[in-house]
Amino acid sequence: MVTYQQKPVRAFGTIALLLDIPAGTLLDDEDVRKGCFVVQPDGSYNETRDKFIWMVFSGHMRHTHLDTGVVTERLAGYCSLGIYDKPGVTRVDVIENTKMMCIPPQLRNGVPLEDISRWQLSEGESAALSKGTKLFLASGTAQIGNVQITGPRQISVTSGDKNITAVTAVYGLTFA
């Protein structure tokens, strides 16, 4: 049985699920297929690369592909974009309390993976956001000008370039 909290939020045409999963949680294959991590609405995987997106903000999860024995440690900053797991039976062990985001294909609402990119800054780090940037700040606090912004929040840069500084570690996605 899945034992985590899940909060849906809007992210530029998609719905992101923010998850808070306690340490000690075991997501076996049945839970994975029924939960946020499911690739197809019927619970089956596909091989068309129509993948879910997930990003870890804090904590530690261990993802084991039981068919192949491949183990992936998923820590803060881990993002599945560009990683294509082989379909099969999986198990996820939550080692430490974990906060993360998941966008399953059925909640992307037609937004292609190619239009979504990983974005993050370490505490104190700064970056320029160019005019036209669409940033989904999923977790953390950043400052643009004199304004502090805490995720989850959609940020659209509509007039000129903006500098953004991470007050805490920040994680998110940009959309084309």
C-alpha positions as CSV (number, residue, x, y, z in Angstrom):
1,M,0.0,0.0,0.0
2,V,1.3,3.4,-1.0
3,T,2.0,5.6,2.1
4,Y,3.1,9.0,0.9
5,Q,1.5,12.4,0.6
6,Q,0.9,13.7,-2.9
7,K,-0.1,17.3,-3.9
8,P,-0.9,18.2,-7.5
9,V,0.2,21.7,-8.8
10,R,0.1,23.3,-12.2
11,A,3.3,23.6,-14.1
12,F,2.9,25.2,-17.6
13,G,0.3,23.0,-19.1
14,T,1.2,20.0,-17.0
15,I,0.3,18.8,-13.6
16,A,3.2,18.1,-11.3
17,L,2.7,15.8,-8.3
18,L,4.8,16.9,-5.3
19,L,5.5,13.9,-3.1
20,D,6.5,13.7,0.6
21,I,7.6,10.0,1.2
22,P,8.6,8.9,4.7
23,A,11.8,6.8,5.3
24,G,11.1,3.1,5.5
25,T,8.4,3.2,2.8
26,L,8.7,0.3,0.3
27,L,7.1,0.8,-3.0
28,D,7.0,-2.6,-4.6
29,D,6.1,-3.2,-8.2
30,E,2.3,-3.1,-7.6
31,D,2.6,0.2,-5.7
32,V,4.9,1.7,-8.4
33,R,2.4,0.7,-11.1
34,K,-0.5,2.2,-9.2
35,G,1.3,5.3,-7.9
36,C,2.8,8.4,-9.5
37,F,5.4,6.3,-11.1
38,V,3.1,4.5,-13.5
39,V,3.8,5.0,-17.2
40,Q,0.5,3.8,-18.6
41,P,-2.9,4.4,-17.1
42,D,-3.5,0.6,-17.2
43,G,-0.4,0.0,-15.2
44,S,1.8,-1.4,-18.0
45,Y,5.1,0.1,-19.1
46,N,5.7,1.0,-22.7
47,E,8.9,1.2,-24.8
48,T,8.0,4.3,-26.8
49,R,10.0,6.6,-24.5
50,D,6.9,8.4,-23.4
51,K,8.3,8.7,-20.0
52,F,7.4,10.2,-16.6
53,I,9.6,12.9,-15.2
54,W,10.7,12.8,-11.6
55,M,13.1,14.9,-9.6
56,V,14.3,14.5,-6.1
57,F,14.7,17.6,-3.9
58,S,15.8,16.0,-0.6
59,G,16.2,12.6,0.9
60,H,17.4,9.2,-0.5
61,M,15.6,6.5,-2.5
62,R,17.0,3.3,-3.9
63,H,15.4,2.2,-7.1
64,T,16.0,-1.5,-8.0
65,H,15.1,-3.0,-11.3
66,L,14.4,-6.6,-10.2
67,D,14.7,-8.0,-13.7
68,T,18.2,-6.8,-14.3
69,G,19.5,-6.2,-10.8
70,V,20.4,-2.6,-11.7
71,V,20.3,-0.3,-8.6
72,T,20.1,3.5,-8.9
73,E,20.5,5.7,-5.8
74,R,18.3,8.7,-6.2
75,L,19.4,11.7,-4.1
76,A,18.7,15.5,-4.1
77,G,19.1,16.7,-7.7
78,Y,18.4,13.4,-9.4
79,C,16.2,14.0,-12.4
80,S,14.9,11.3,-14.8
81,L,14.9,13.4,-17.9
82,G,17.1,11.7,-20.5
83,I,17.2,8.5,-18.6
84,Y,15.2,5.6,-20.1
85,D,14.7,2.7,-17.7
86,K,13.9,-0.6,-19.3
87,P,10.4,-1.8,-18.7
88,G,10.2,-4.5,-16.0
89,V,9.6,-5.2,-12.4
90,T,10.8,-2.5,-10.0
91,R,11.1,-1.8,-6.3
92,V,11.8,1.5,-4.6
93,D,13.1,1.7,-1.0
94,V,12.9,5.1,0.7
95,I,16.1,5.2,2.8
96,E,15.6,8.8,4.1
97,N,12.5,11.0,4.2
98,T,12.2,12.1,0.6
99,K,10.6,15.1,-1.1
100,M,10.3,14.9,-4.9
101,M,8.2,15.7,-7.9
102,C,6.7,13.4,-10.5
103,I,4.9,14.3,-13.8
104,P,3.5,11.1,-15.3
105,P,2.8,11.1,-19.1
106,Q,-0.9,11.3,-18.7
107,L,-0.5,14.6,-16.7
108,R,1.8,16.2,-19.3
109,N,-1.3,17.0,-21.4
110,G,0.6,16.7,-24.6
111,V,3.7,18.7,-23.6
112,P,6.6,16.8,-25.2
113,L,9.6,15.8,-23.2
114,E,11.8,17.7,-25.6
115,D,10.2,21.0,-24.4
116,I,11.1,20.3,-20.7
117,S,14.5,20.7,-19.1
118,R,16.0,20.2,-15.7
119,W,16.9,23.4,-13.7
120,Q,18.5,23.8,-10.4
121,L,20.8,26.1,-8.4
122,S,22.7,25.5,-5.2
123,E,22.2,27.9,-2.2
124,G,23.9,31.2,-3.0
125,E,24.2,30.5,-6.7
126,S,22.8,32.9,-9.3
127,A,21.7,32.6,-12.9
128,A,20.2,34.7,-15.6
129,L,16.7,34.0,-16.8
130,S,16.2,35.4,-20.3
131,K,13.0,37.0,-21.6
132,G,10.5,34.2,-22.5
133,T,11.8,31.8,-19.9
134,K,9.0,29.6,-18.3
135,L,10.4,28.2,-15.0
136,F,8.5,25.9,-12.7
137,L,10.2,26.5,-9.3
138,A,9.2,23.2,-7.7
139,S,11.1,23.4,-4.4
140,G,13.2,25.9,-2.5
141,T,13.4,29.7,-2.2
142,A,14.9,32.1,-4.7
143,Q,15.1,35.8,-5.1
144,I,14.4,37.9,-8.3
145,G,15.2,41.5,-7.7
146,N,13.9,42.3,-4.2
147,V,11.2,39.6,-4.3
148,Q,11.6,36.2,-2.6
149,I,9.8,33.4,-4.3
150,T,9.2,30.0,-2.7
151,G,8.2,26.9,-4.7
152,P,6.0,25.5,-6.0
153,R,5.6,28.5,-8.3
154,Q,5.3,29.2,-12.0
155,I,7.6,32.0,-13.1
156,S,7.3,33.6,-16.5
157,V,9.9,36.1,-17.6
158,T,8.0,38.6,-19.8
159,S,10.0,41.8,-19.8
160,G,13.7,41.7,-20.2
161,D,16.2,39.3,-18.6
162,K,16.1,38.7,-14.9
163,N,18.7,37.5,-12.4
164,I,17.7,34.8,-10.0
165,T,19.6,33.9,-6.8
166,A,19.0,30.8,-4.8
167,V,18.3,31.6,-1.1
168,T,18.1,27.8,-0.5
169,A,18.9,25.0,-2.9
170,V,16.2,25.3,-5.6
171,Y,14.9,22.7,-8.0
172,G,12.6,22.9,-11.0
173,L,12.0,22.6,-14.7
174,T,12.0,25.0,-17.6
175,F,9.4,24.7,-20.4
176,A,9.9,25.8,-24.1
